[in-house]
Amino acid sequence: DGMPTGCRRMPATSFEKDSMPNLNISIPHSLSQAEAAQRIRSLLNNLKAEHSDKINDLKEEWVGHTGKFACSVMGFRVSSILAIEPAQVSITGNLPLAAMLFKSRIESMIRDQTAKLLA
């Protein structure tokens, strides 16, 4: 199986399977990190308020300019990491299998909305 002699392949754990990001988006910006962070946090607060009927069990943790999020959206578990870097905002996340059919549409919507916000 291509493994060195004496080595054996370990089965993937559920953590490894769940931790593979299937959403990877980078949006460039020319704002300061502080301004970009303020705009992103404001957008997230608005989204939470507007879609409180669809978003449940939201866990949000910020360390500096990096936020980790996990929630249920319409019954599906979603998690992501949002990093506000000096010249771009990077979003990595896991989509439920049921949402994979809409992955390109979801990425496009996130990219467009975030680009407008950071313009």
C-alpha positions in Angstrom: 0.0 0.0 0.0 3.0 2.3 -0.4 3.7 2.4 3.4 7.2 1.8 4.7 7.9 -1.7 6.0 6.7 -2.0 9.6 4.3 0.9 9.4 0.6 0.6 9.2 -2.1 3.1 8.2 -4.1 4.3 11.1 -7.9 4.6 10.6 -9.1 8.2 10.3 -10.8 9.4 13.5 -14.1 11.2 13.4 -12.2 14.4 14.4 -9.9 14.1 11.4 -12.8 13.6 9.0 -14.7 16.5 10.6 -11.8 18.8 10.6 -11.1 18.8 6.9 -12.2 22.2 5.7 -14.4 22.1 2.6 -14.8 25.9 2.5 -11.8 28.0 1.9 -12.3 31.7 1.0 -9.9 34.7 1.0 -11.1 38.2 0.4 -8.5 41.0 0.0 -9.0 44.4 1.8 -7.1 47.6 2.2 -8.4 48.5 5.7 -6.6 48.4 9.0 -7.1 45.1 10.8 -9.0 47.0 13.5 -11.4 48.5 11.0 -11.9 45.2 9.2 -12.5 43.5 12.5 -15.1 46.1 13.5 -17.0 45.7 10.3 -16.9 41.9 10.4 -18.1 41.8 14.0 -20.9 44.3 13.2 -22.0 42.1 10.2 -22.0 39.0 12.4 -24.1 40.6 15.1 -26.6 41.8 12.4 -26.7 38.3 10.9 -27.3 36.7 14.3 -30.2 39.1 14.9 -31.7 38.8 11.5 -31.5 35.0 11.3 -32.1 34.1 14.9 -34.9 31.8 13.8 -32.4 29.7 11.7 -29.3 29.9 13.8 -29.1 27.8 17.0 -26.5 26.9 19.6 -24.0 29.5 18.3 -20.6 29.3 19.9 -18.3 32.2 19.1 -14.8 32.7 20.4 -12.4 35.5 19.4 -8.7 35.6 20.1 -7.2 38.8 18.7 -8.3 39.0 15.0 -9.3 35.3 14.7 -12.8 34.1 15.4 -14.0 30.5 15.8 -17.6 29.7 15.2 -19.9 26.7 15.5 -23.6 26.6 15.3 -26.6 24.8 13.8 -28.2 26.4 10.8 -31.6 25.0 9.9 -30.6 21.8 11.8 -27.2 21.3 10.2 -23.9 21.7 12.1 -21.6 24.3 10.7 -18.2 25.4 11.9 -15.7 28.0 10.7 -12.6 30.0 11.5 -12.4 33.6 10.3 -9.0 35.3 10.4 -8.7 39.0 9.8 -5.2 39.5 8.4 -3.5 42.7 7.4 -4.4 42.5 3.7 -7.2 39.8 3.6 -9.9 38.1 5.5 -9.6 34.3 5.4 -12.6 32.0 6.1 -12.2 28.2 6.4 -15.1 26.0 7.4 -17.0 22.8 7.2 -20.2 22.5 5.4 -22.7 19.7 6.1 -22.9 17.1 3.3 -26.4 18.3 2.5 -25.1 21.8 1.7 -22.3 20.6 -0.6 -24.6 20.9 -3.6 -24.8 24.6 -2.9 -21.1 25.1 -2.1 -20.2 27.4 -5.0 -23.3 29.5 -4.4 -22.5 29.7 -0.7 -18.8 30.7 -1.4 -19.9 33.3 -4.0 -22.4 34.8 -1.6 -19.9 35.0 1.3 -17.2 36.4 -1.0 -19.5 39.1 -2.5 -21.0 40.2 0.8 -17.6 40.3 2.6 -16.0 42.2 -0.3 -18.8 44.8 -0.2 -18.4 45.1 3.5 -14.6 45.7 3.3 -14.7 48.1 0.3 
